[in-house]
Amino acid sequence: MVDAQTDQSPTTSKTYVVEHLDPEIGPWSTLEYVCIADELQRAGARCLLSSFVHKLEAPEELKQAPNLVIATLSAETMWMDQKDRVCLLDPAAAEELSPADGDKFDVFLFGGILDRTAQLRNRGFVGRRLGPKQMTTDTAVRVTRMVVQDKIPLDQIPYVDNPELRLDEHETTEMPFRYVLGPDQQPVMPKGMIDLIKKDADKGIEDLF
């Protein structure tokens, strides 16, 4: 975990920032963050968790994840003087994210929760939408990367909405999110996520975060 500011100067590589304001961190979020860091490393981009609570002990998987920086500073503190290079992914934004935004912005910021996104919007960060459907955090980062780095328009990315997962031969559960559809025609999820959902099938999804 770092307390000092990370290098926030504009570079040719992209930085993806997820604000983690929760005083706890559950297995769902841990799997998401490890997945995000891994995918971004392979894409030549950086991954940063900001606003990490000082007293919160990061899980070992996060400590060992390459390409993941954990910072206690908030996004607006780190990029206060460079807001014009930061894109806030905001469901209330007037414009949808487009491939051209990869040339306009160096940093892509995810508020994590809607209240936090609204705070960042009110502090002057420029917003872009990812469409009308709710996504998991790793999906939102994945879609953003596909648009701004791979230059694939939002409406040309293959999606699957509210996929049904089979827990066993008798039981299924519907996931209330939009996912990217993978080459195997299955929703792209972090490694271990389906096993986590099966293991804790008696819990609500919100209890896994």
Salt bridges, closest charged atoms under 4 A:
ASP3 OD1 - HIS54 ND1 3.81
GLU19 OE1 - ARG116 NH2 2.54
ASP38 OD2 - ARG42 NH2 2.86
GLU39 OE2 - ARG142 NH2 2.90
GLU39 OE1 - ARG145 NH2 3.67
GLU57 OE2 - LYS63 NZ 2.17
GLU76 OE1 - ARG116 NH2 2.48
GLU76 OE2 - ARG123 NH1 3.35
ASP90 OD2 - ARG121 NE 2.61
GLU95 OE1 - ARG128 NH2 3.72
GLU96 OE2 - ARG129 NH1 3.61
ASP101 OD1 - LYS104 NZ 3.99
ASP101 OD2 - ARG128 NE 3.11
ASP103 OD1 - LYS151 NZ 3.82
ASP106 OD2 - ARG85 NE 2.74
ASP138 OD2 - ARG142 NH2 3.06
ASP150 OD2 - ARG145 NH1 3.38
ASP161 OD1 - ARG178 NE 2.70
GLU169 OE2 - HIS170 NE2 3.92
ASP200 OD1 - LYS203 NZ 3.89
